[in-house]
Amino acid sequence: MKFFVDTADVAAIRELNDLGMVDGVTTNPSIILKSGRDIIDVTKEICSIVDGPVSAEVVALESSAMIAEGKRLAEIAPNITIKLPLTWDGLKACKVLTGEGHMVNVTLCFSANQALLAAKAGATFISPFIGRLDDINFDGMDLIADIRQIYDNYGFETQILAASIRTVNHVTQCALVGADVMTAPPEVIRKLAQHPLTDAGLAQFMKDWEKTGQKIV
Ligand code: E4P
């Protein structure tokens, strides 16, 4: 499963990328607001750090305006993925932009039918939002599993990009049900390394080592 990082925090992206943990980046208008930076400037900097797909989201609501914004964003770098909302206009823009060779991430997906439409419109990625479904008492992971089954039934090549990941359990479940990609905030990716038994085991080893009085270097 590929790891995308869901942030425009350049320092965090750089740190995780140096560790080989970043296969791509996703942003959205709320993330750009949080960064306090100009969308073009910050996206350009992210693309200079990360080789994989970097999603930048349009804000127009009508298809021809989405296409114009998408093309402007795609000028930033060759690894830009144009992010479009899962609306009828977004699907129209997806069809045109993928037809012209751009990568497209169709976002704000909350149903299997929406994912089916995105695949038929040629999306490179579909972004089902797990956490936001869990927030309203639906099981976001069931949606990932349903989309996996549907895409496999018909051989759709659209990649399932599990989004709105809030917990480390979400990451495990995504890997188990076969999401192609998951995108999570840096803090969730860091938490994947944590385990209380690792901490307890290390503390014991340090205590015993001190008693040996030895040094390695
Ligand atoms: C994905 O592309 C979105 O940017 C993101 O995962 C949304 O997550 P949230 O529901 O935590 O805002």
Residues whose N, C-alpha, C, O or C-beta is under 5 A from the ligand:
A	BS01	E4P	D6 T26 T27 N28 S127 G131 R132 A163 S164 I165 T183
